[in-house]
């Protein structure tokens, strides 16, 4: 689920702050609000949802679906006959996916 309230607040704040040119302010505010909605200002290590191209508002089903899709794509067993470099990249990506998925599950247990 995509957040939308950052765009709306950015639009209003930009319009009010740039009174000489409210259209420019609205555009800048909306862009900054979009960046906040997509969690662009958080570091990738701090945000495990970024690995799955999701926001923190994603449901458990969305997280599970994204994890299954990506892990089936990058699972090292699919690359057992591939070049060693490709196999190592797949193993690295699978480790990253598993780590992010575990981190999301841990965060959600703490939250509720």
C-alpha positions as CSV (number, residue, x, y, z in Angstrom):
1,X,0.0,0.0,0.0
2,X,1.4,3.4,-1.0
3,X,1.3,6.3,1.4
4,X,-0.2,9.5,0.1
5,X,-0.2,12.0,3.1
6,X,3.4,13.1,2.5
7,X,2.5,14.4,-0.9
8,X,-0.6,16.3,0.4
9,X,1.3,17.8,3.3
10,X,4.2,18.7,1.0
11,X,1.8,20.4,-1.4
12,X,0.2,22.5,1.3
13,X,3.5,23.4,3.0
14,X,5.2,24.2,-0.3
15,X,2.4,26.5,-1.4
16,X,2.4,28.3,1.9
17,X,6.2,28.7,2.1
18,X,6.7,29.9,-1.4
19,X,4.0,32.5,-1.5
20,X,5.7,34.6,-4.3
21,X,5.4,31.6,-6.6
22,X,2.9,29.1,-5.1
23,X,3.0,26.8,-8.2
24,X,6.7,26.3,-7.8
25,X,6.3,25.7,-4.1
26,X,3.5,23.2,-4.6
27,X,5.7,21.3,-7.1
28,X,8.7,21.2,-4.8
29,X,6.6,20.3,-1.7
30,X,4.9,17.5,-3.6
31,X,8.3,16.1,-4.7
32,X,9.6,16.2,-1.2
33,X,6.4,14.6,0.1
34,X,6.7,11.8,-2.5
35,X,10.3,11.1,-1.3
36,X,9.1,10.8,2.3
37,X,6.2,8.5,1.2
38,X,8.6,6.2,-0.6
39,X,11.1,6.2,2.4
40,X,13.9,7.6,0.2
41,X,15.5,9.5,3.1
42,X,16.1,6.3,5.2
43,X,19.3,4.4,4.7
44,X,19.0,1.0,3.0
45,X,20.5,-0.8,6.0
46,X,17.9,0.8,8.3
47,X,15.0,-0.1,6.0
48,X,14.6,-3.8,5.2
49,X,11.5,-3.1,3.2
50,X,13.6,-1.4,0.5
51,X,15.0,-4.8,-0.5
52,X,11.5,-5.9,-1.5
53,X,10.6,-2.5,-3.0
54,X,7.8,-2.0,-0.3
55,X,7.0,0.6,2.3
56,X,6.7,-0.1,5.9
57,X,2.9,0.1,5.5
58,X,2.9,-3.2,3.5
59,X,0.8,-6.0,4.8
60,X,2.2,-9.4,5.9
61,X,0.8,-11.0,2.8
62,X,2.5,-8.4,0.6
63,X,5.9,-9.0,2.3
64,X,5.5,-12.7,2.1
65,X,4.6,-12.5,-1.6
66,X,7.5,-10.2,-2.5
67,X,9.9,-12.5,-0.5
68,X,8.7,-15.6,-2.2
69,X,9.0,-14.1,-5.6
70,X,12.5,-12.8,-5.2
71,X,13.9,-15.8,-3.3
72,X,12.6,-18.1,-6.0
73,X,14.4,-15.9,-8.6
74,X,17.7,-15.7,-6.7
75,X,17.8,-19.0,-4.9
76,X,21.4,-20.5,-5.2
77,X,20.0,-23.9,-6.2
78,X,18.8,-22.4,-9.5
79,X,22.4,-21.5,-10.3
80,X,24.2,-24.7,-9.5
81,X,25.4,-25.1,-13.1
82,X,26.1,-21.4,-13.7
83,X,29.5,-19.7,-13.6
84,X,31.0,-19.3,-10.2
85,X,30.6,-15.5,-10.2
86,X,26.9,-15.7,-11.0
87,X,26.4,-18.4,-8.3
88,X,28.2,-16.2,-5.8
89,X,26.0,-13.2,-6.7
90,X,22.9,-15.3,-6.3
91,X,24.1,-16.5,-2.9
92,X,24.8,-12.9,-1.8
93,X,21.4,-11.7,-2.9
94,X,19.7,-14.7,-1.2
95,X,21.5,-13.8,2.0
96,X,20.4,-10.2,1.7
97,X,16.8,-11.3,1.1
98,X,16.8,-13.7,4.0
99,X,18.3,-11.1,6.3
100,X,15.8,-8.4,5.3
101,X,12.8,-10.8,5.7
102,X,14.0,-11.9,9.2
103,X,14.5,-8.3,10.2
104,X,10.9,-7.4,9.0
105,X,9.5,-10.4,10.9
106,X,11.4,-9.3,14.1
107,X,10.2,-5.7,13.8
108,X,6.6,-6.8,13.3
109,X,6.7,-9.1,16.4
110,X,8.0,-6.2,18.5
111,X,5.3,-3.9,17.1
112,X,2.4,-6.0,17.8
